[in-house]
Amino acid sequence: MISYPVHISKHLFLQFAVAIAALLLAALVIFWFALHPIPADLGIMFITFVAAALVTLAIGYLAHFRSLMQRIPIASTLLWSQALGAIIIVGTVAVAAKMLFVSDYDSMLAVLLVLFAVGLALALGYYQSAIMNAKLDALTGAADALSSGKVHARVEIEGQDALARLATVFNALAAHLNAIDRKERQLDRLRADLSTWISFDLRVPLTSVRSLIETLATGSISSPELYTRYIRTARRDANALADLLDDLNDIAQVDVYGVKLQRAPADIRLVIDEVVRTLQQAAAEKGISIFSGVAPGIAPLLIDERQIGRVLINLAKHAISRTPAGGAVKLNAYPMRAGALVEVVDIYEGVRPEDINHIFELFFSDEDVRSRAARNSRLSLAMAKAIVQAHGSQIRAESLPGKGLRLVFPLSRHGDSTNPLGRGM
């Protein structure tokens, strides 16, 4: 914990005492040169001024070293300070008038004028302290609400004073805590549903594979076509199960250790061609064409070929799952000054524009938390994002006219960070 205690230096009281002494000296000098008093009057004014200064110093001492003012609400401190000053002023005028043998009429008139001026000052001080009290009450109420778990609490204080700035800082802190609270609630839901997800997502392919194998083991399948179809289905379910386990394991490894890369010069054309061949059958089964378009002139890139291939597979699978029958998925690469720009383009069912910025987050809405398809898709996309970031780059999602989605990221031929906007043919 970082603590910021309030330090009130002893030099502050020394500065206060010096200011009082300077004010006393200035008052006596002005009195001497402006009115040319007789020595007796000068002595009376000296005693009066010194007495008032000593009383003020005593109050300052109690406030500084005995924490007198700290026992009073902060908004009332201004009013109490003005009240004490008023008492000193009225007392000083009354005593000085009496000792200077001013007539009773003139003495009362002077005291009345001072009392009226002091009353105005106290009224203004009360008004200011009431405003300060209202602001502090708002801050205190919001702080109490925040401490009780109401992270949506906010303070509305207008102006440019210190309390308004404090309210701005408070609101920023509350907004940050609110975002953390939302994320924690989402994670709590994920933890609560984790066992259900695992049991369902693992049980379904396992049950399918076991059922198919048991059927084949009985020898009741005599048709070669049906036998081949059963084998193909079992292999598909086993691959899906392996992919899910790999994704879960890799996400856990990324959270703990980060992405481990084994960089070596690689031809991005070969990587893309291999991905297209791997996904050719899956795309064909859905009635989708998948092909590559690698421009000439791309130098070898210093990348982890296996990991980048996995990124492209994950992005292309996501594109295939979203593209309707008769559509197309394209894997392209273009030369850049510092390397290559890789993109996956598809025609898809549609995505909300506001979701473009969140497409690579693991979960960002309640619908995603409840959707099995969204979980699997976002799991692979989150892994792709982590791998590309480990290469010093970033995947950018762009919504294209005509229901198109473009996922693009640059790769450097030197293995350093790349500029997504630095494309050059």
C-alpha positions as CSV (number, residue, x, y, z in Angstrom):
1,M,0.0,0.0,0.0
2,I,1.2,3.5,-0.9
3,S,0.4,6.1,1.8
4,Y,0.4,9.8,1.4
5,P,0.3,11.3,4.9
6,V,-0.3,15.0,5.5
7,H,3.0,16.7,6.6
8,I,2.5,20.1,8.3
9,S,6.0,21.5,8.7
10,K,7.0,23.5,11.8
11,H,8.3,26.1,9.4
12,L,4.7,26.9,8.5
13,F,4.0,28.3,12.0
14,L,7.3,30.2,11.9
15,Q,6.3,31.8,8.7
16,F,2.9,32.7,10.3
17,A,4.7,34.3,13.2
18,V,7.0,36.3,10.9
19,A,3.9,37.5,9.0
20,I,2.2,38.7,12.2
21,A,5.4,40.5,13.3
22,A,5.7,42.2,9.9
23,L,2.0,43.3,10.1
24,L,2.6,44.7,13.6
25,L,5.6,46.6,12.5
26,A,3.8,48.0,9.4
27,A,0.8,49.1,11.4
28,L,3.0,51.0,13.9
29,V,5.0,52.6,11.1
30,I,1.9,53.7,9.3
31,F,0.4,55.0,12.5
32,W,3.5,57.1,13.3
33,F,4.1,58.6,9.9
34,A,0.4,59.1,9.0
35,L,-0.9,60.6,12.2
36,H,2.2,61.9,14.1
37,P,0.8,60.8,17.4
38,I,2.0,61.9,20.8
39,P,4.2,59.3,22.7
40,A,1.4,58.3,25.0
41,D,-0.9,57.4,22.1
42,L,1.9,55.6,20.4
43,G,2.4,53.5,23.5
44,I,-1.3,52.7,23.8
45,M,-1.4,51.6,20.1
46,F,1.7,49.5,20.6
47,I,0.2,47.7,23.6
48,T,-3.1,47.1,21.7
49,F,-1.4,45.9,18.6
50,V,1.0,43.6,20.5
51,A,-1.9,42.1,22.6
52,A,-3.9,41.4,19.4
53,A,-0.9,39.9,17.7
54,L,-0.2,37.6,20.8
55,V,-3.8,36.4,20.9
56,T,-3.6,35.6,17.1
57,L,-0.3,33.8,17.6
58,A,-1.8,31.8,20.5
59,I,-4.7,30.7,18.3
60,G,-2.3,29.8,15.6
61,Y,-0.2,27.8,18.0
62,L,-3.3,25.8,19.2
63,A,-4.4,25.2,15.7
64,H,-0.9,24.0,14.6
65,F,0.5,22.1,17.5
66,R,-2.7,21.0,19.3
67,S,-4.7,20.2,16.2
68,L,-7.5,22.6,17.3
69,M,-8.9,23.2,13.9
70,Q,-8.6,19.5,12.9
71,R,-11.4,18.8,15.5
72,I,-13.7,21.1,13.6
73,P,-15.4,20.0,10.3
74,I,-13.3,21.3,7.4
75,A,-16.1,23.5,5.9
76,S,-16.7,25.1,9.3
77,T,-13.0,26.0,9.7
78,L,-13.4,29.0,7.4
79,L,-16.4,30.3,9.4
80,W,-14.7,29.8,12.8
81,S,-11.5,31.4,11.6
82,Q,-13.5,34.5,10.5
83,A,-15.4,34.5,13.7
84,L,-12.2,34.5,15.8
85,G,-10.7,37.2,13.6
86,A,-13.9,39.3,14.1
87,I,-13.6,38.9,17.9
88,I,-10.0,40.1,17.8
89,I,-10.9,43.1,15.5
90,V,-13.8,44.2,17.6
91,G,-11.9,43.8,20.9
92,T,-8.9,45.7,19.5
93,V,-11.0,48.6,18.3
94,A,-13.0,48.8,21.5
95,V,-9.9,48.7,23.8
96,A,-8.0,51.2,21.6
97,A,-10.9,53.6,21.6
98,K,-11.3,53.4,25.4
99,M,-7.6,53.9,26.1
100,L,-7.3,56.8,23.7
101,F,-10.0,58.6,25.5
102,V,-12.3,58.8,22.5
103,S,-15.8,60.1,23.4
104,D,-18.4,57.4,24.1
105,Y,-20.3,58.5,21.1
106,D,-17.3,58.2,18.7
107,S,-16.2,54.9,20.4
108,M,-19.7,53.3,20.0
109,L,-19.8,54.5,16.4
110,A,-16.5,53.0,15.6
111,V,-17.4,49.7,17.2
112,L,-20.8,49.7,15.4
113,L,-19.1,50.2,12.1
114,V,-16.6,47.5,12.8
115,L,-19.4,45.1,13.9
116,F,-21.4,45.8,10.7
117,A,-18.3,45.1,8.6
118,V,-17.5,42.0,10.6
119,G,-21.2,40.8,10.2
120,L,-20.9,41.1,6.4
121,A,-17.7,39.1,6.4
122,L,-19.2,36.4,8.6
123,A,-22.3,36.2,6.4
124,L,-20.0,35.8,3.3
125,G,-18.0,33.2,5.2
126,Y,-21.1,31.3,6.2
127,Y,-22.3,31.3,2.6
128,Q,-18.9,30.0,1.4
129,S,-18.8,27.3,4.1
130,A,-22.3,26.1,3.3
131,I,-21.3,25.7,-0.3
132,M,-18.1,23.8,0.8
133,N,-20.2,21.7,3.1
134,A,-22.6,20.7,0.3
135,K,-19.7,19.7,-1.9
136,L,-18.0,17.7,0.9
137,D,-21.3,16.0,1.7
138,A,-21.6,14.9,-1.9
139,L,-18.1,13.6,-1.9
140,T,-18.6,11.8,1.4
141,G,-21.9,10.2,0.2
142,A,-20.3,9.0,-3.0
143,A,-17.3,7.6,-1.2
144,D,-19.5,5.8,1.3
145,A,-21.5,4.3,-1.6
146,L,-18.3,3.3,-3.3
147,S,-16.9,1.6,-0.2
148,S,-20.2,-0.3,0.2
149,G,-19.8,-1.8,-3.3
150,K,-21.9,0.7,-5.3
151,V,-19.3,1.2,-8.1
152,H,-21.7,3.2,-10.2
153,A,-21.6,6.1,-7.7
154,R,-20.5,9.4,-9.2
155,V,-20.1,13.0,-8.0
156,E,-21.3,16.1,-9.8
157,I,-19.4,19.2,-8.7
158,E,-19.1,22.2,-11.0
159,G,-16.3,24.7,-11.0
160,Q,-12.5,24.7,-11.1
161,D,-11.6,24.6,-7.4
162,A,-9.8,21.9,-5.6
163,L,-13.0,20.0,-4.7
164,A,-14.1,20.0,-8.3
165,R,-10.8,18.5,-9.3
166,L,-11.1,16.0,-6.5
167,A,-14.5,15.0,-7.8
168,T,-13.1,14.5,-11.3
169,V,-10.4,12.2,-9.9
170,F,-13.0,10.4,-7.8
171,N,-15.2,9.8,-10.8
172,A,-12.3,8.4,-12.8
173,L,-11.4,6.1,-10.0
174,A,-15.1,5.0,-9.7
175,A,-15.3,4.3,-13.4
176,H,-12.1,2.2,-13.3
177,L,-13.5,0.2,-10.3
178,N,-16.7,-0.2,-12.2
179,A,-14.9,-1.6,-15.2
180,I,-13.0,-4.0,-12.9
181,D,-16.2,-5.0,-11.2
182,R,-17.8,-5.8,-14.5
183,K,-14.8,-7.9,-15.6
184,E,-14.8,-9.7,-12.2
185,R,-18.5,-10.5,-12.5
186,Q,-18.0,-11.9,-16.0
187,L,-15.1,-14.0,-14.8
188,D,-17.3,-15.2,-11.9
189,R,-19.8,-16.3,-14.4
190,L,-17.1,-18.0,-16.5
191,R,-15.8,-19.9,-13.4
192,A,-19.4,-21.0,-12.5
193,D,-20.0,-22.3,-16.0
194,L,-16.6,-23.8,-16.6
195,S,-17.4,-27.2,-15.4
196,T,-20.6,-27.3,-17.5
197,W,-18.7,-26.2,-20.6
198,I,-15.9,-28.7,-20.1
199,S,-18.3,-31.6,-19.5
200,F,-20.5,-30.7,-22.5
201,D,-17.7,-29.8,-25.0
202,L,-15.7,-32.9,-24.1
203,R,-18.6,-35.3,-23.6
204,V,-20.3,-34.6,-27.0
205,P,-17.3,-35.6,-29.3
206,L,-16.2,-38.3,-26.9
207,T,-19.7,-39.9,-26.9
208,S,-19.8,-39.6,-30.7
209,V,-16.4,-41.3,-31.2
210,R,-17.2,-44.0,-28.7
211,S,-20.6,-44.7,-30.3
212,L,-19.0,-44.9,-33.8
213,I,-16.1,-47.2,-32.6
214,E,-18.5,-49.5,-30.8
215,T,-20.7,-49.7,-33.9
216,L,-17.6,-50.5,-36.0
217,A,-16.3,-53.0,-33.5
218,T,-19.5,-55.1,-33.7
219,G,-18.8,-55.7,-37.4
220,S,-22.4,-54.8,-38.3
221,I,-21.3,-52.3,-40.9
222,S,-20.8,-54.1,-44.2
223,S,-21.1,-51.2,-46.6
224,P,-17.6,-49.8,-47.5
225,E,-19.1,-46.3,-48.0
226,L,-20.9,-46.3,-44.6
227,Y,-17.7,-47.7,-43.0
228,T,-15.6,-44.9,-44.5
229,R,-18.2,-42.3,-43.5
230,Y,-18.1,-43.5,-39.9
231,I,-14.3,-43.4,-39.8
232,R,-14.3,-39.9,-41.3
233,T,-16.9,-38.7,-38.7
234,A,-14.9,-40.3,-35.8
235,R,-11.7,-38.6,-37.1
236,R,-13.5,-35.3,-37.3
237,D,-14.8,-35.5,-33.8
238,A,-11.4,-36.6,-32.4
239,N,-9.7,-33.7,-34.2
240,A,-12.3,-31.3,-32.8
241,L,-11.7,-32.7,-29.3
242,A,-7.9,-32.4,-29.7
243,D,-8.2,-28.8,-31.0
244,L,-10.3,-27.8,-28.0
245,L,-7.9,-29.3,-25.6
246,D,-5.0,-27.7,-27.4
247,D,-6.7,-24.3,-27.3
248,L,-7.5,-24.6,-23.6
249,N,-4.0,-25.7,-22.8
250,D,-2.4,-23.0,-24.9
251,I,-4.5,-20.2,-23.4
252,A,-3.5,-21.4,-19.9
253,Q,0.1,-21.4,-20.9
254,V,-0.1,-17.9,-22.4
255,D,-1.7,-16.6,-19.2
256,V,1.1,-18.0,-17.1
257,Y,4.2,-18.0,-19.3
258,G,3.3,-16.0,-22.4
259,V,3.9,-17.2,-26.0
260,K,7.2,-19.0,-26.6
261,L,8.5,-18.3,-30.1
262,Q,11.1,-20.2,-32.1
263,R,11.9,-17.6,-34.9
264,A,13.6,-18.6,-38.1
265,P,13.5,-17.2,-41.7
266,A,10.3,-18.5,-43.4
267,D,8.5,-18.1,-46.7
268,I,5.0,-16.7,-46.0
269,R,3.8,-18.1,-49.3
270,L,4.5,-21.7,-48.1
271,V,2.8,-21.0,-44.8
272,I,-0.3,-19.7,-46.5
273,D,-0.4,-22.5,-49.1
274,E,-0.2,-25.1,-46.3
275,V,-3.1,-23.5,-44.4
276,V,-5.2,-23.5,-47.6
277,R,-4.5,-27.1,-48.2
278,T,-5.3,-28.0,-44.6
279,L,-8.7,-26.3,-44.6
280,Q,-9.6,-27.1,-48.2
281,Q,-11.9,-30.0,-47.3
282,A,-13.6,-28.2,-44.4
283,A,-14.4,-25.3,-46.7
284,A,-15.6,-27.6,-49.5
285,E,-17.9,-29.4,-47.1
286,K,-19.6,-26.1,-46.4
287,G,-19.7,-25.1,-50.0
288,I,-17.1,-22.4,-49.6
289,S,-14.0,-21.8,-51.8
290,I,-10.7,-20.9,-50.0
291,F,-7.7,-19.8,-51.9
292,S,-4.5,-17.7,-51.5
293,G,-3.2,-14.6,-53.2
294,V,0.5,-14.0,-52.3
295,A,2.1,-11.1,-54.2
296,P,5.6,-11.5,-55.5
297,G,8.6,-9.8,-53.9
298,I,8.1,-10.8,-50.3
299,A,11.4,-11.4,-48.5
300,P,11.7,-14.3,-45.9
301,L,10.2,-13.3,-42.6
302,L,11.8,-13.9,-39.2
303,I,8.9,-15.6,-37.6
304,D,7.8,-18.8,-35.8
305,E,6.4,-20.6,-38.8
306,R,4.3,-23.1,-36.8
307,Q,2.7,-20.4,-34.6
308,I,1.9,-18.1,-37.6
309,G,0.4,-21.1,-39.4
310,R,-1.8,-21.6,-36.4
311,V,-2.8,-18.0,-36.4
312,L,-3.9,-18.3,-40.1
313,I,-5.7,-21.5,-39.4
314,N,-7.6,-20.0,-36.5
315,L,-8.5,-16.8,-38.5
316,A,-9.5,-18.9,-41.6
317,K,-11.6,-21.3,-39.5
318,H,-13.4,-18.3,-38.1
319,A,-14.0,-16.9,-41.6
320,I,-15.3,-20.3,-42.8
321,S,-17.7,-20.6,-39.9
322,R,-19.1,-17.2,-40.7
323,T,-19.2,-17.4,-44.5
324,P,-22.5,-18.7,-46.0
325,A,-22.4,-21.4,-48.7
326,G,-21.3,-20.1,-52.0
327,G,-19.0,-17.5,-50.4
328,A,-15.2,-17.3,-50.4
329,V,-12.3,-17.0,-48.0
330,K,-9.1,-15.4,-49.2
331,L,-5.7,-15.5,-47.6
332,N,-3.5,-12.8,-49.0
333,A,0.0,-11.4,-48.4
334,Y,1.6,-8.2,-49.7
335,P,5.1,-6.9,-49.5
336,M,5.9,-4.0,-47.1
337,R,9.0,-2.0,-46.6
338,A,9.7,-3.8,-43.3
339,G,8.2,-7.2,-44.2
340,A,4.8,-8.4,-45.3
341,L,1.1,-7.6,-44.7
342,V,-1.0,-10.7,-44.2
343,E,-4.8,-10.6,-44.4
344,V,-7.8,-13.0,-44.2
345,V,-10.8,-11.7,-46.1
346,D,-14.3,-13.3,-46.1
347,I,-17.9,-12.7,-47.0
348,Y,-19.8,-13.4,-43.9
349,E,-23.2,-13.3,-42.2
350,G,-22.7,-9.9,-40.6
351,V,-21.2,-8.4,-37.5
352,R,-22.3,-5.4,-35.5
353,P,-20.0,-2.4,-36.2
354,E,-19.6,-1.8,-32.5
355,D,-18.2,-5.4,-32.1
356,I,-15.3,-4.8,-34.5
357,N,-13.1,-3.5,-31.7
358,H,-13.9,-6.5,-29.5
359,I,-13.6,-9.3,-31.9
360,F,-10.4,-10.6,-30.5
361,E,-11.4,-10.4,-26.8
362,L,-12.0,-13.8,-25.3
363,F,-15.5,-12.9,-24.1
364,F,-17.1,-9.4,-24.2
365,S,-20.8,-9.9,-23.8
366,D,-23.3,-12.0,-22.0
367,E,-24.3,-13.6,-25.3
368,D,-20.7,-14.8,-25.8
369,V,-20.6,-16.2,-22.3
370,R,-23.6,-18.4,-23.0
371,S,-22.9,-19.3,-26.6
372,R,-20.9,-22.5,-27.2
373,A,-20.0,-21.5,-30.8
374,A,-18.8,-18.0,-29.7
375,R,-16.7,-19.6,-26.9
376,N,-14.9,-21.9,-29.3
377,S,-14.5,-19.1,-31.9
378,R,-13.2,-16.5,-29.5
379,L,-10.9,-19.0,-27.8
380,S,-9.1,-19.5,-31.1
381,L,-9.2,-15.8,-31.9
382,A,-7.8,-14.8,-28.5
383,M,-4.9,-17.3,-29.1
384,A,-4.2,-15.8,-32.5
385,K,-4.1,-12.4,-31.1
386,A,-1.6,-13.4,-28.4
387,I,0.7,-15.1,-31.0
388,V,0.7,-12.1,-33.3
389,Q,1.3,-9.7,-30.3
390,A,4.3,-11.9,-29.3
391,H,5.7,-11.2,-32.8
392,G,5.5,-7.5,-32.1
393,S,2.4,-6.9,-34.3
394,Q,-1.3,-6.5,-33.9
395,I,-4.4,-7.9,-35.7
396,R,-6.7,-5.2,-37.0
397,A,-10.4,-6.0,-37.9
398,E,-12.1,-4.0,-40.6
399,S,-15.7,-4.2,-41.8
400,L,-15.9,-4.1,-45.6
401,P,-18.8,-3.0,-47.8
402,G,-20.9,-5.9,-49.0
403,K,-20.8,-7.9,-45.7
404,G,-17.1,-8.5,-45.7
405,L,-14.6,-8.8,-42.8
406,R,-10.9,-8.2,-43.2
407,L,-8.5,-9.4,-40.6
408,V,-5.0,-8.0,-41.3
409,F,-1.6,-7.9,-39.5
410,P,1.9,-7.1,-40.5
411,L,5.0,-9.3,-40.0
412,S,8.6,-8.1,-40.0
413,R,11.4,-9.7,-41.8
414,H,13.7,-8.7,-39.0
415,G,11.5,-9.9,-36.1
416,D,11.0,-6.5,-34.6
417,S,7.7,-4.5,-34.1
418,T,5.9,-3.5,-37.3
419,N,3.7,-0.7,-38.3
420,P,0.3,-1.8,-39.4
421,L,-0.1,1.2,-41.7
422,G,3.4,0.9,-43.2
423,R,2.3,-1.0,-46.3
424,G,4.3,-0.5,-49.4
425,M,4.3,-2.4,-52.7
